[in-house]
Amino acid sequence: MLPLNDVRQKNLDNIMTNIIGKSLPRIDARSKVIGETQYSGDITMPNMAYMKVLFARRPHALIKNIDTSKAEGLEGVIAVFTAKDVPVNEYGLQIPDQPVLCDKVVRFVGDHVAVVVAESEKIADQARKKIVVEYEDLPVVTDPRESAKPDAMLLHADKESNIVQAHKIRKGDVEAGFAQAEVIIEDEMQTPFQEHAYLQPEAGVAYMDDDGRLVVKAAGQWLKEEQEQVAHSLGLPEEKVRIIHPAIGGAFGGREDISVQIVLGLAAMRLSEKGIDRPVKIIWTREESIIGHSKRHPFYFKTRWGATKDGKIVAAEVDATSDAGAYMYTSNKVLGNATLMTTGPYEIPNVKVDTRSVYTNNIPTGALRGFGAPQGAFVAEMMVNKLAEALEMDPVELRMKNILHEGSLMSVQTPLTGNATIDKVTERCAEEAGWENTDKGWDLVSAPKNDEENPHLKRGIGFACGFKNTGFSFGYQENSWAKVEIHGDSEIERVVVHHGAADVGQGAHTVIMQAAAEAVGASYDKVEFVGEDSDIGGDSGSTSASRMTFMALNSVKGAGERALEKWEDEVRPAIAEYKYLAPKTTPYDPETGKSIPNVAYGHCAQVADLEVDTETGHIHIHNMISTSDLGKVINPQQVVGQIEGGTLQMIGHALMEDFIHQDGYVQTAELSTYLIPTVLDIPTNFKTVIVEYADPNGPWGARGVGEMMTVPTTAAIVAAVHNATGVWFNEFPLTPERVLRGLGKI
């Protein structure tokens, strides 16, 4: 950043007390509450046409023939498009391994085969049903462990195997470590799919503007990437494609990958070529949304941990296989995070980790809040809790004996970047939940009590902790662009901040405006935000990986300081751009895993205090305590909302969200069969504790908040259920049926 003179610094310090760290109201709050805000599905334009997508509805098959004649002959049908109409029939965020419209092979039930454009949604749906596709069914592979075998059927003929990505970590001598161990625990665990279940299903509108550009209005998480992918698949120069984000009704990673954008653009472009210049609109049903976008990766773990009798963890071995589904999406990146987290926030001298992500004929899996960290953390925290039980040691005591400190080496043989405060966060969370650090070590002195009048109600408490990266990882050069304008004569009258951040409901635009006000020394009410449009200028990056506060505010800070320098040099208006480049990271070494994997980390510890009804199998959480270090908090109210909302999302994952695949077909494709938490499932008491240790590279010391709370939740809940019942559950969600089976009641 630019050096500041004493007068400017004093002015900025005064402003900071009023803007940074203050719970200013979100700029979009009122319009959303009163219903003025337009989401993708709300957009209406004159003379609109309507689209429906024909899904494959089968998990694996050859396409022998597609007959669209009956659909095209239906009154009110404007056009039907198939693979032959797609200029470059491929796309993908990481690699272009997915066809826009399938012409040879379908690999999962949500593959797109054709699109229909008609005068109404009803006619488009009727026409879609008249398209005749002749298929030859192929064998279906749904278990990634089978798909990973050398003799497995290749699901992508151009690949050497079905393994999408693989990693390994080698630290110390793991066999020597186990020889030293006096207690060894071995186990197998499994984590399930999870549906994003955002409120607004996929929707959008596309049209050709007066300048001959293709405009696509649809919810997304990364303007630049969406522009690049649409342009690539449609054979257009990027400057001929404009992406606009309307209000976004939830994302959680599910909108990182393309859904309706390319097919909408295809329809608008091809219609225009025929002299039909009409906007085209689509809204997916909930069922189409559930089978049409990615899910959280299921993982299958085999693991072995060893410790000495005094509680020193000396060895950890983990083997993990994740289900990538039919296409790559972000499986390689998710696997990278999960690999790092499988041994938890602990300094273990001897580590061996082998992980892989594998193609199957299931729905593709991709980014979902936590991005691999919750899966890896689940196995680590479960093993620490099981070791504590075997050692007859308090679980917090065991953690504090092994927790990473400043300078401690992770499994990848480098220390945590930024602040290593997981020890402080763990200690604070334990204290909030009733643990005390006595002369004999950590001990729970105020455990929850059972209801003596209802002996079937069993109370339990569980602890877990973890860390989560801020920003993209493993060698990606993190960056974010911003532009700031200062307008006025002798005094600052107006500040305009341009940024491409997608606000997916977390309040990103609000904190960006706070940062702009802070950076130039203006009051917040003078700031205007311009964004959600690829026309704004540079690439501001994706709203994902808990990165937007860290990266966006660094870019806004830089642009604001440059604009302020021009302002002080009497330039009117003062306008400056800035591209922030974060500290470099490095990929896993292919043999040892040694790396500097991430820019920064947030830390979180949680305690679940719950009650298990051993007659019905139902679980009710009485108290949930979440303690987090997120660096300097920019907007405290928004942070609390993020932590509580994210924790509840993971409570759903742990207790009720049972996404069922059978032979590649989805059995839970509606919200009537795939249950998510409601207001009745919120813990009776929710305590959010925030500690602030400023990150050395963060803007004003901030990091990020979006995902940290997702990491320990499930393990804390499972530990609490064990504390209540004496039974360990190595799979979840802990539905009443699964609980009763575990208790031997059915």
N, C-alpha and C positions, 0 to 999 in steps of 0.2 A: 504494500500500500504506500501512498505518498506521505512524506513527512509533513507534519503540521506545525505551524508556528504557535507561539504561546497563546496569542489572543484567540485564534481559531480553536485551539484545544480547550481553552477555558469555556468558550461558548458551547462547544459540543458536549463537554462534560455537564454543563448545566441542563442542556436539552435532554441528555441521556436519563436524567432522574425522572423525566416526565414521559418518556416514550419507550425506551428499552426497559423491559421488565414490568410494563403496565398492561393490565387487562383491558385493552381498548376493544370496543365492540367490532365484530366482523362487518366488513363493508357490504356483504351480501345478505346479512341476517334479515333485515326488514323485508326485502323483496321476496325472499324465500318464504317467510312466515305468512305474508299476505297473498302469496300465489302469483306474484308478478313475474317471477323468474321463469325464463323459457329453457326447458331442457330439450334434448335432441328430439324427443317424441312430440314436443309441443309445437315445433316449427311448422308453420303453414305458409305456403306461397301460392300465388295465382297459377291456375292451370296445372296443378301438380298431377303427376302420375304415381302409381304405387307399385311396389316391388314385393315379390315373395321369392325365397330361395328354396330350391329342391334339395333337401338333405339326402344323403345316401341311405340312411336308416338301416344300414347293415355294416358290420365291423370290418369285413375284408372280402373283397370280390373283384373280379375282372369285369370291366364294362365291355360288353360285346356289341351293343348298339343303343343309340338314343334316338327315339322318334318323337319329335316335337310337333308334328303336323296337327294333331287334334287340339293341342293347346293353342297353337297359332290360329287355328280356325275358329276359336271361340270368340263370340262378339264381345268387343270391349278390350281385347288383348292388343297391345301395341307392339310388343316384340318379345321374343324368347331368345336368350343368349346361352351358348354352351362354350366348351373349351376352345372351339375353333375361333371364337370371337375375341379371345384374350390375346393381346399382342405378345406378351412375355408371361407364359403361364406358370409363374413361380413366385413365392414370397416367403418371408420368414425374418424374424427380428435378429436371430443369430446367424442362421444359414438359410438359403432359399430352398428348403426341402419340401415345401407344401404347394400343391397346385391351387390356383385361384378357383378353377372349376375342373373337376376330374374328367379325364378323357380315356384313361386306361385302367387305373386301379383306384379303388377306394380302400382306405386303411382304418377308418373309424366311422361310427354312426353319424357323426356330424360333418363329414366331408361334403362339400358343395358340388353338385352335379350340373345344375342349370339355374337360371334366374328368369323370372317372368315379370314383365312390366305391363300394367293394365290400367284401365280407367278408374278402378277402385281396388281396394284391398281384397274385397270379397271375390271379384272376378279373377284377380291374380291368384288367389288361393284355389279357386275352382280350376283354373288353367294348369296350375302346378300339378294337380292330381291327374290331369290328362296326359302328362308326359310319360311315355312308356320307355323304361330302361330295361334292357336285357342284361342280366348279370350272370356270371358264373362264380358261385361262391368258392372261396378259398379257405384253407385251414385258419383258424383264429388262435392267436397267441395272446394270452392275457396275463401270464405270470412272468415278470421280468427276470426271475431267477432261471426259468427255463429258456427264455429268449436269449439270455446271455451266453448260453452254452455254445461251444464251437460248431456243433452240428445242427443248430437251430435254423429253421427256415428264415432266409433273409427277407425282411419286410421292406427294405429299400434296395433294389437290385444294384444300385451304383455304390453301395457301401460294402466294406469288407466284412463287417459283422453288425449285429444289432446294438452293440455298445456305443452309445452316443458320446460318452466322455468317461474317463476313469482317472482317479487320483490315488496317490499313496503318500504316506508320511512315515518317515523313519527317524526316530530320535533315540539315541542310546542303544542299548541291547535289551530287547524286550524279554528274551528268554532268560537272560541273567537277572532281570528284574523280577520275573516270576519265581526264580529260584530263591531270591531273597525274601519273597513275600511269605508271610505266615498265615494269611487268610486270602483265599482266592474265590472270587465269585464268577460264575459263567452263566450266561443267559441268552435268550433270543427274544426279540421284541419287534413290534410292528406298529407303524403309524399309518393312518388312513388317508384317503382322499378328503378334500374339503371343497365345498362350493363357495364361491364368492358371495352369492346371494345379495348383490347390490340392489337397491330399491328400483333403479331404472334399468330395464333390459336394454340390450343394444338397439340403437335407432339412429337415424340420420337422414340427411337430405343432400343431394348432389345436383349441380347444374353448371351450365357454361355461362360465364359472365360476358359482359359487353366487350371485353378485351380478348375473348376467345380462350380464357383460362378455365380450367376445370376447378370448381369450388366444391369441397366436401365439408359439410358441417356434421360432425359426429363427436361424441365423447371419446377422449383419448388421454394418454398420459405423457406423450412425447411428440410435440408438433413436428419437429425436424425429421424424426424417424418415420412418422406416418407419411409425411410428404415424400420422402425418399422411396418408401415401399410402394405407394400408389403410383408414383411416376415410373418406377422401374417396371412394374407389372403391366402398365398401360402404354409403355413405350414412349413416354412423354419426357421432355426436359423438365427438370424440377421447377423451373420458373413458370412453367405452364400449369402447375398444380398449387392450389391454395387450400390449406387446411385451417378450419375454424373450429374451436372448441366451444360449444354452448355450455350452459351449466351442466355439471357432471353429477349424476345421482349415485355416487359411490364408485369405487374402482378397486382398491385393495390389491392392485397388481393385475387384475383381470382385464384391464383395458390397455396394458402395455402391448399386447399382441393385437394384430389386425383382426377385425371381425367383419363389419359391413362396409368399411371404407372403400375397398378396391372394387367390389361388385357394384356399389352405388356409382362410383366413378366410371366404371365400364359402361353401365347403362346410359348415364347422361352423355358420355362421349359418343357412343355408337348411335344413339338417337339423334344427336346433333349432326352427325355425319349424314344421316338420312334426311336432314332438314327439319327434324322435330326438336325444337328447342324448348323442352319442358323440364322443370325440376322433377326429380325422382325421389320418393320417400319410402323408407322401410321402418317398421317397428317389429322386432322379434317378440314372439310370445314368451312367457316364462319357460315353457318347455323347450323352445328353440334356443333360448339363452343357456339353459342348463346343459343341453347336449352340444351346444355350439361353441362354447369357450372353455378355456383350460381350467384345471383344478389344482389344488395343492398336491404335491408329489407324495404318494405313499412310499414308505421306506421299510425295508426288511433288514433287521440288524442281528448279527451274531457278535457277542462281545464277552471279554474276559478282563477282569480287573483284579489287581493284587495289592495288598497293603501289609505293613508290619503291625504287630499287636499294639504299638503305641500310636497308630493312626496315620502313619506316613504312607501315602499311595505311591507305590514304587513302579508299577507297570500297568499299562492299559492297552488292550488290543481290540480293535473294532473292524468288522467287515460289514459293509452296507451296500445294498442294492436298491436303487430307486426306479420307479416306473415312469418313464418319459412319455408313455403313450405313443401315438402314431407319428408325431413330428417333434422337432427339436424344441421349439419355443425358447424358453430360457433354462432348459434343463442343465446345461453345462454350468451356468452361473449359480443356479440353486445348489448343484452338487458341490461346487467350490465352497460355499458357505457352510453347508451341512458337514462337509469333511472337517473343517476347522473346529466346528462346535462339538463334534462327537466326544471329545475328551474334556469338554467343559472349561471353565475359567480356573484351571488348576495347574500347578507346576508339577508335572510328572516327569521323572527323569528318563523313563523308558516307554516309548510309544510306538505302536505299529497300527497304522490305519490303511485300509484298502476300501475304496468306494468306486461305484460305477452307476451310471444312469443308462437305461436300456429301452430301446423301442419295443412297444407292444401294440396290439390293436385296441387298446383302451383309449378313452378321450385323452388328448394331449394334456400334459401337466406343465405348469409354468409358474409365473410369479404369483404368490399370494402372501400377504402380510407376514413378514418374518423371513421369507425367501430362503428356506432351507434351515435357518437357525433353530426354529422350534423343534424340528425333527431331530437334528443332531443333539440339541440340548436335552431332549427327552431321554435319550439313552444314557447320556452322561449323568444327569441328575438322578435317574432311577438307580444307576449303579452306585453312586455315592450314598444314597439313602439305604440301599441294600447292604453295602459295606458297613455303614454305621450300625445297622441292626446286627450283623454278624460279629462285629467288634464289641457290641454292647456299649456303644459310644453315642453320645448325643449327635444328631446330624449336623447341627450348627458347629459343634466342637470339631468334628471331622473336617468340615469345610474350612474353618479358620486355620487348621493345621496345614492345609494344602493350597489355599487360595493364592491366586496371582497377586503380587505386589508390584510397585513401581520397579522396573528393571528385571522382573522375573521373565524367564523364557517360556514362551508358549510351546506347543507341540512342533511348530514350524521353526523353532530355534531362534526366534527373535522376540523382543518384548512387545507388549501392546503399544501401539502408537497413540499419541494424545495422552490422556490421563488414565492411568491404571488405578481406578478407584473402586473396583469390584469388592475389595476387602472392606472399604468404608461403607458401601451400600449394603453389603451382607450384614455387617455388624449393626447398622442402624435399623434394618428391617427386623432383625432378631429382637432387638430391644423394644421396638414398637409392639411386637407380638407377645412379649412376656418372658423372653429369655434374659438371663443375667450372666455376666462374666464374673464368676466367683474364683476363689483361690484354686478350685479343682477344675476350672475350665467352664465352658458355656453349658448352661443348664436351663431347661424350661421350668420356671417356678410357678407359673399360673396357667396350667393346662385347662382346656374346656372340660366341663363335667357332663356326664350322662344324665338323662332324665330318668330318675329312679321310678317314677310312676309309669313310665312307658319303656320297659326294658328292651323292646325291639328297636328303639331309636338309639343308634350308636354314634357318639360324637368323636371326631378326630381332627388332628391338626397336622399340616404338612408344610415343608419348607423346600424351596428351590431357588436357584439364582442362575444368572447367565449374562452374556454380553452379546451385542449385535453391532455389526459394522455400520458406520455412517458413510454412505457413498458407494460407488461401484469399486470393484476390487481387482486384484490379481493382474496388475499391469495396465489396466485401462487408465488413460490419462483423463482424470476428472476435470471437467471444465463447465463454465456457465457464463453466458453473455448477458449484459444489461446495458441500458442507455438511460441517462438521467438528463432532463432539461430543467434549467432554472430560468423563470421568467419574472420580469419586473423592471423597475427603473432604479431607484436608490435602495429600495428594500425588496426582499423576496416576496413576490405576490402569489406565485404558483410554481409547483414542482411537479413534473410529469416523469413517471418512471415507466420504462418499457421493459417488459420481461415476458418470456415465453412459458413461465411456470403454469402447469395445469393445476387448478384448485379443485381437488377431488372431494371437497367437503371438510378438509382439515384447517382451512383458513390461511392458506399460503399467501394469497394476495394481500391479506391484512398485514401480515408480518413483513412482507416486502415493502409495503407503504410505510410501516414503522421504521424500517431500515433506511428508506430514502429520506425521511424526515430527519432521522438521526444523523445521517451522513452529511447533510448540507446545513444542519442547524436551523431547520424550519419547523413550524408547528405542524402537527399531523393533519389538521384540517385544510392545509394548503396543498396536500399531495393528491395527485390523480394517478390512477393505474391504467396502463394500456397493455393489453396482452391477449392471450388465447387465440392468436392469429399468426400463421407462418409468415405473414407480410411484415411483422414487426422488425425483422432484421436477423440477428444472429441466433445461434443454437443455445438455448438456455438449459437443455438437458431434460431428463425424464423426472417426473414426480414419482419417485420410487426409491427404494434402498435407504429410506430415512435421510435422504440427501438434500432435499430442497431447501430447508432452512440454512444448512451449512453452506451449500454452493451458491444458492441464489443471493443470500445476504452478503456473502463475500463479493459477488459480482456487483451488486447494488452499491455496496460500500465503496468499492473501487471507482465505479462510474460517478458516484456522488462526490467523492473527493476531487476527482478530476474536473468535474463541472464547477465545483466550488472554487477551485484555483482559477479557472477562466473567469468566473464571476468577480473574483477579487481583482482580476486584471482588467475589469471594466468591459468584458465581453458580454453583449446582450443580444439575444438570449444566450446563456451559457449552456452548451450541449456537449456531452462527453459519453463515449462508450468505453466499456471495459470487459475484457474476457478473463475471468479468474481461472487459473490453473492450480489445482490442488497439489500437495506433495505427491511424489511418485510412489507407486506401489509396484510389486513384482509378482510374477506368476509362481505357482508351485514349481520347485525343481522336480523334474520328472522322476528322479530316483529317491530323493530324500524328503521332498515337500518343503524344503527350506525356502522361506519367502518373507517379504514384508507385504502381507496380503491386503491391508486396508489403510485408509487415510486416518480414520478415528473410530472410536467405539463408544456406545452408550452402555450403561450397566444397569441391571435391574435385579432385584430380589423380591420374592413374593411368599406370602403365607396364606394358606387356605385353612379356614376353620369351618368344618361342615358336619352335617348329620346324615347318616345313612339309615333309611328305613329298611330293616332286614326282612320285613314282611312283603313289601312291595318292590324293593330295589331302587326306589327313588332317592335322589341325593339333593339336599338343600344346603347351599352355602350360607352360613350365618355371617361370617366375617372374611373379607378379602383385603389383605394389606399389600400394597405395592409401593416399593421404594425404588426410586430411580435417580441416577445422576445423568443429566442431559446437558451438562455445561450450563452456561448462562441462559436462563429462561427468558425468551423475548416477550411472550404473552401468556402469563400464568393460567388464565382461565381456559384458553385453548389447549394448553398442555394437559390440564386435568381432564378435560373432555376426551382428549386423545387416549390418555392412559386408561380411563374407565371404559371407554368404548372398545378399545383394543383388547382389554382383559375380558370383557363380556363376550367378544367375538371368539376368544379362545376357550372360554367356559363352554360355549356352544360346541366347539370342536371336541372338547374333552367329554361332554356329557350327553349330547343329543344329535349332533349332525352326522347322521349315518348314511353316507353316500354309497349306494349299492350298485355294483356292476355285476352282471352275470353273463359270461360268454361274450363280453364286449358290448352288451346291451345295458342301458341305464334303466334301473328299476325305480329310481326316485327322481323323476324328472319334473316334479311339481313341488311347490312349497307345502302342499298337503301331505306329501310323503317324505319330503326332506325338511325336517323340523329345524328351525333356528330360534335363538332365544327371544323371548318377549319381555315385557316389563315385569312379568311375574317371575322371571328367572334371574333377575338381578339379585346379587347378594343382599342380605338384610342390612349389612353395614359395609360400606366401601371406604377404605382409608387410603388416600393417596399422599405419599410423602415424597417430596422432591428435595434433593440435595444438589447444590450447585458448585461444581469445581470447573472453573473456566478452561475450555480447551485452548491450547496454545495457538492453534491454527484456525479456530472457529471465529466467525464474525462476532465481535464483542464477547468472545468466549463461548458462543453457542455451538451445539452439535445438532442433534435431531431427536425426534420423539416417536415417529410414526410406528415403529416396530418393536422397540426394546421390550415393551411389556408383554409381547406375545411369546417371548422365549421361555420363561419358567412356569407359565400357568398350569399346563397339563401335568407336569411332573409334581407340582405342589399339590394339586387335587388328588392325584393317584396316591401320593404319600399320605395324605390325610385320610383317604378311604382305607388304606392299609392300617393306619394308626387306630381307626375306628373298629375295623373288622378283623384285623390280622391276616388279611388276604392281599396278595400282590396281584395287580392286573397289568399284564405286559402288552395288552391291546386295548384300544378304546375306539369309539366313544363308550362311556360307561352308561349305556342305556339300562333301564330297569331289568330287561331280560339278561343282559350280559352280567350285571351285578348278581342277580339271583343264581345264575349258573355258576358264577365264581364262588358264591357262598354255599353251593351244593343244595340249593332249594328247589331247583328244577333240572 
